[in-house]
Amino acid sequence: PILQDLNPDLGSYFGVNDGKGVLITEVLKETPAEKAGLKAGDVITKVGDRKVEDSDHLVSVLRDGDQKVTLTVMRQKSARTECATR
């Protein structure tokens, strides 16, 4: 996916009150992100039980994790869980 760091203004708009997380701006076809059901406008807030601060932190957490990960995302101001395989 193509990502953008969240900030307090974007966080408020997407329902992430602390302004921390990563906004997905585009999901490329035939990628693990698309297969996991991620969509543009989703905000990744956790990988497993680890809170995501920004895109660099997300990459670091994914690199250190297992092949299969659970992501907590905000979609339309509601939290949901998606499973993804790297």
Phi and psi restraints in degrees (value plus and minus 20) as a CYANA .aco file:
   2 ILE   PHI    -117.1   -77.1
   2 ILE   PSI     109.2   149.2
   3 LEU   PHI    -139.5   -99.5
   3 LEU   PSI     137.1   177.1
   4 GLN   PHI    -161.4  -121.4
   4 GLN   PSI     116.4   156.4
   5 ASP   PHI     -85.1   -45.1
   5 ASP   PSI     122.0   162.0
   6 LEU   PHI     -98.3   -58.3
   6 LEU   PSI     137.8   177.8
   7 ASN   PHI    -156.7  -116.7
   7 ASN   PSI     152.8   192.8
   8 PRO   PHI     -76.5   -36.5
   8 PRO   PSI     -58.6   -18.6
   9 ASP   PHI     -86.5   -46.5
   9 ASP   PSI     -67.8   -27.8
  10 LEU   PHI     -85.0   -45.0
  10 LEU   PSI     -59.5   -19.5
  11 GLY   PHI     -77.5   -37.5
  11 GLY   PSI     -65.2   -25.2
  12 SER   PHI     -81.3   -41.3
  12 SER   PSI     -64.1   -24.1
  13 TYR   PHI     -82.2   -42.2
  13 TYR   PSI     -60.8   -20.8
  14 PHE   PHI    -112.3   -72.3
  14 PHE   PSI     -17.3    22.7
  15 GLY   PHI      64.8   104.8
  15 GLY   PSI      -1.2    38.8
  16 VAL   PHI    -127.1   -87.1
  16 VAL   PSI      74.1   114.1
  17 ASN   PHI     -82.3   -42.3
  17 ASN   PSI     -52.0   -12.0
  18 ASP   PHI    -103.7   -63.7
  18 ASP   PSI     -25.4    14.6
  19 GLY   PHI      50.9    90.9
  19 GLY   PSI      -3.6    36.4
  20 LYS   PHI    -130.1   -90.1
  20 LYS   PSI     116.6   156.6
  21 GLY   PHI     125.6   165.6
  21 GLY   PSI    -193.2  -153.2
  22 VAL   PHI    -151.3  -111.3
  22 VAL   PSI     102.3   142.3
  23 LEU   PHI    -104.9   -64.9
  23 LEU   PSI     110.2   150.2
  24 ILE   PHI    -107.9   -67.9
  24 ILE   PSI      97.8   137.8
  25 THR   PHI    -116.2   -76.2
  25 THR   PSI     -40.8    -0.8
  26 GLU   PHI    -180.1  -140.1
  26 GLU   PSI     121.8   161.8
  27 VAL   PHI    -135.8   -95.8
  27 VAL   PSI     101.4   141.4
  28 LEU   PHI     -98.9   -58.9
  28 LEU   PSI     128.1   168.1
  29 LYS   PHI     -85.4   -45.4
  29 LYS   PSI     127.0   167.0
  30 GLU   PHI      40.5    80.5
  30 GLU   PSI      13.6    53.6
  31 THR   PHI    -131.7   -91.7
  31 THR   PSI     142.1   182.1
  32 PRO   PHI     -76.7   -36.7
  32 PRO   PSI     -53.7   -13.7
  33 ALA   PHI     -83.1   -43.1
  33 ALA   PSI     -63.5   -23.5
  34 GLU   PHI     -85.9   -45.9
  34 GLU   PSI     -63.2   -23.2
  35 LYS   PHI     -84.3   -44.3
  35 LYS   PSI     -48.0    -8.0
  36 ALA   PHI     -99.7   -59.7
  36 ALA   PSI     -28.7    11.3
  37 GLY   PHI      71.6   111.6
  37 GLY   PSI      -9.7    30.3
  38 LEU   PHI     -90.4   -50.4
  38 LEU   PSI     127.8   167.8
  39 LYS   PHI    -154.5  -114.5
  39 LYS   PSI     134.6   174.6
  40 ALA   PHI     -77.6   -37.6
  40 ALA   PSI     115.4   155.4
  41 GLY   PHI      79.4   119.4
  41 GLY   PSI     -33.2     6.8
  42 ASP   PHI     -93.2   -53.2
  42 ASP   PSI     128.5   168.5
  43 VAL   PHI    -139.8   -99.8
  43 VAL   PSI      98.5   138.5
  44 ILE   PHI    -100.6   -60.6
  44 ILE   PSI     101.5   141.5
  45 THR   PHI    -132.1   -92.1
  45 THR   PSI     -42.1    -2.1
  46 LYS   PHI    -167.1  -127.1
  46 LYS   PSI     129.7   169.7
  47 VAL   PHI    -139.2   -99.2
  47 VAL   PSI      94.1   134.1
  48 GLY   PHI      42.3    82.3
  48 GLY   PSI    -143.9  -103.9
  49 ASP   PHI    -124.6   -84.6
  49 ASP   PSI     -10.2    29.8
  50 ARG   PHI    -116.5   -76.5
  50 ARG   PSI     102.4   142.4
  51 LYS   PHI     -87.9   -47.9
  51 LYS   PSI     118.7   158.7
  52 VAL   PHI    -117.0   -77.0
  52 VAL   PSI     105.7   145.7
  53 GLU   PHI    -108.1   -68.1
  53 GLU   PSI     -66.9   -26.9
  54 ASP   PHI    -180.3  -140.3
  54 ASP   PSI    -197.7  -157.7
  55 SER   PHI     -85.1   -45.1
  55 SER   PSI     -57.5   -17.5
  56 ASP   PHI     -82.6   -42.6
  56 ASP   PSI     -62.3   -22.3
  57 HIS   PHI     -84.8   -44.8
  57 HIS   PSI     -60.5   -20.5
  58 LEU   PHI     -78.7   -38.7
  58 LEU   PSI     -68.2   -28.2
  59 VAL   PHI     -80.4   -40.4
  59 VAL   PSI     -63.1   -23.1
  60 SER   PHI     -82.4   -42.4
  60 SER   PSI     -65.6   -25.6
  61 VAL   PHI     -84.9   -44.9
  61 VAL   PSI     -62.2   -22.2
  62 LEU   PHI     -86.1   -46.1
  62 LEU   PSI     -57.2   -17.2
  63 ARG   PHI     -85.1   -45.1
  63 ARG   PSI     -56.1   -16.1
  64 ASP   PHI    -103.2   -63.2
  64 ASP   PSI     -34.0     6.0
  65 GLY   PHI    -107.9   -67.9
  65 GLY   PSI    -193.3  -153.3
  66 ASP   PHI     -96.8   -56.8
  66 ASP   PSI     152.2   192.2
  67 GLN   PHI     -81.5   -41.5
  67 GLN   PSI     -60.1   -20.1
  68 LYS   PHI    -125.0   -85.0
  68 LYS   PSI     109.3   149.3
  69 VAL   PHI    -148.8  -108.8
  69 VAL   PSI     134.7   174.7
  70 THR   PHI    -127.2   -87.2
  70 THR   PSI     106.4   146.4
  71 LEU   PHI    -130.3   -90.3
  71 LEU   PSI     117.0   157.0
  72 THR   PHI    -119.9   -79.9
  72 THR   PSI     103.7   143.7
  73 VAL   PHI    -146.7  -106.7
  73 VAL   PSI     130.5   170.5
  74 MET   PHI    -118.1   -78.1
  74 MET   PSI     107.0   147.0
  75 ARG   PHI    -151.8  -111.8
  75 ARG   PSI     100.2   140.2
  76 GLN   PHI      33.0    73.0
  76 GLN   PSI      25.0    65.0
  77 LYS   PHI      45.7    85.7
  77 LYS   PSI      -1.4    38.6
  78 SER   PHI    -144.2  -104.2
  78 SER   PSI     114.9   154.9
  79 ALA   PHI     -96.4   -56.4
  79 ALA   PSI     121.1   161.1
  80 ARG   PHI    -165.7  -125.7
  80 ARG   PSI     142.1   182.1
  81 THR   PHI    -135.2   -95.2
  81 THR   PSI     114.0   154.0
  82 GLU   PHI    -145.7  -105.7
  82 GLU   PSI     122.6   162.6
  83 CYS   PHI    -123.9   -83.9
  83 CYS   PSI     113.3   153.3
  84 ALA   PHI    -151.4  -111.4
  84 ALA   PSI     129.5   169.5
  85 THR   PHI    -133.7   -93.7
  85 THR   PSI     109.9   149.9
